[in-house]
Amino acid sequence: MTSELQGRIVGYMPISMFLSNFVHANKAVPKLQRMSKNTFHSVWRKGTNEDTMVEKLIYAVENNEFCPNFELKCLPPKRDGTGQQTRPKLCLYSRPQCSEENWDWASLEFSVDVHANDHDDPFSNVNTTPYDLRSRTDCDTNAILQSIERYLTAQLSRQHRTFTFLIYIYGRYVRFIRADRSAIIVSAPLNYLENPRPLAEFFWRYNYLSPEDRGFDQCVRVATELERALLTQAVSGYQCMADTGELRRLPKMDRTLEDDYPTYQIRVHDELGVESATCLIRTPFFIQSLFKRATRGYVALRIDGLENNMYNSDNSGCLQPSREGLARRLVFLKDSWRLDFDEAETEAEIYTELRTCDISHIPHVPLAGDVSAAEDPEELQTTKSQEWANAKGARWKRPCKRVFYTYVHHRVIQELAFPLSTLHNAKELVQVFRDAMQCMVEAYVKCDRLHCDISYNNVMVAAHKDEDGNTRGILNDWDISRTLSEDQCVESCGRIGTWRFMSIKVLQDDQKPHEIHDDLESLFWVLVYTAIRHFKLSWAGHRKATKDMFDDSTKDPNTSAIIGGALKSQFLSRSWARSDFTFDCPALQSLILELRQLWAAYHDCAPEEMQLESSQNIHNTLRWEPAVILKHFDDALDKDNSQWVNGEKREAAQGQPQALDDAPAKLCIPSLLYPSSHELAQAAQKARGTSAQATPAMTLAVGGDTFIIPHGKKRPREEHNDEIENHRPTVRTKVEHQDSVPPIVVVRT
């Protein structure tokens, strides 16, 4: 698997420039002899192993007191559940946490990756390298980059930082690395045996940096033991209430309390910096990637307003709130880095607009906003690597056609919502989709806004039932929604959405302007997908046929573009007289049949025996009166209980395998900005590596386009930007993108 670092490396910056810009001294650098002579002379000589190098390096730094406020410590390598090493032996730690017994991720300052071979330089394979290594045969460049990527990803996913450093030592040479969500900046190589001062000076300078200058987010601090206990009580209390049926069960909630992640107290501010909330978080539900949006989602305990009631009157330290009371204060916290450009709307601004327009069935978002820097509240936390990557005329930079973008730290607090897998029966399913449809239609009519990413993950179950005790739904994740142009569409800049659920016309034409019809149709495909996945039906072979239908794609022989939708059209055009696709629940079957007829007529692909309304009439009706589609859901919900028999959700444990796999992987989304691409071959190689097993073909999404890359065939070429997003080894689809920059995502067919 190709490392995500490839294509994100900015270098190679002169050592003096790296130190002065990123590790700037807050006091005069001393002219000590021990910084300049014989400091690290014993660290490496030919034949030295890594353990000896680590021991000698620790002695040099500690004995010369280069970094007295911190401790350079060698601990056993840290590994994750899959056996992958997530922390090297040697790291710099904050004192006094310096043993394996009391170590945790919060104490780690940065990693020091040590290799004994002075040919193990993964950054020397370009012509602009300042020196020439005579042999490259003994250096596995990609393997080393992968290990560096794992160290950076593990640290930044477990800590709350704007950036971090890493020192890479190989034999007699050292490189300094600074990583943020845009790119990594790599220094030129330094022979620290001949010139030891810069390495010594890096440690000395770092010792006197403020926490913010070391990359730590000053809106976050490590939680106290009392706060850790509060979060544990809240989660366990929620699970107990879910066991009794008082609250809806949230899948995989145990993950919230995994010990591999520290507990933090985090402050979230609104857009104006007026209101704020304080939350406790530990383990994220999901982590996207090292670069770009790097979204992390948490179940969080909101404790603002709770502090005064935390202790008894005698201040004994006993917890006052009950587990049940704490459980009801749990919320969802989304931490991400949004793309910053002139016309970009923040997620907070979008939700404010939806609330102002009184849109039904949107998430309840009490607080959201960009994250401010500690030293200047008017300044936002942003990435910095792009400033150097895009700088003109820098002789030290290697050639790179990629355009790097600025990302701004953004946080959203919203009420807990639940995935469609938590539905209990078919009537709940129909009600949830009816609510999502109403939300979509109201946003279109009142706000001139299209969601643009209707997917299985974005149609969710609301936390609270209505006054009649009915389960309700919400339409979540409006961060990539777009406003309409004068002709009632989103101007074409490539496909927008999740491949599996895109409309047939969008799949057939990647330049089609996005319209309300596309969102309405996407919701139909999500409904079909969910119903097949969770409810009983008599369609023999539905598992394979359904996957084929949603993942269908092919290369257009005329334009070389990747297109899809053929199998969806076939699904719509099948004769309804045949009984090979029948849900056991009559009301659900009737609804899907009606909607199937509607979209078959819209696409003019209905069977000849069906006499349906013309495609143009349906197009006009849905454009100007999209709410008419709600009547199909209302009619289904009005059916008596006899029509809802056999509507219980099918469980995999009952011996019937689920029709489809878990949540789809990410795909592509378009951009308003399209710099040319030169890394398509690397992305294709990355696609090949997303699975340990050989696959017949791989899918590569570039900008608004998707490429099928068969084995043994030439990779396609396209002029688009190669922004790499989530690379989970699952089947194709979702566009996870609020940026206006087209990501690349590789997925397995």
Order of alpha helices (4+ residues) and beta strands (2+ residues): beta-alpha-alpha-beta-beta-beta-beta-beta-alpha-beta-beta-beta-beta-alpha-beta-alpha-beta-beta-beta-beta-alpha-beta-alpha-beta-alpha-beta-alpha-beta-beta-beta-beta-alpha-alpha-alpha-beta-beta-alpha-alpha-alpha-alpha-alpha-beta-beta-beta-beta
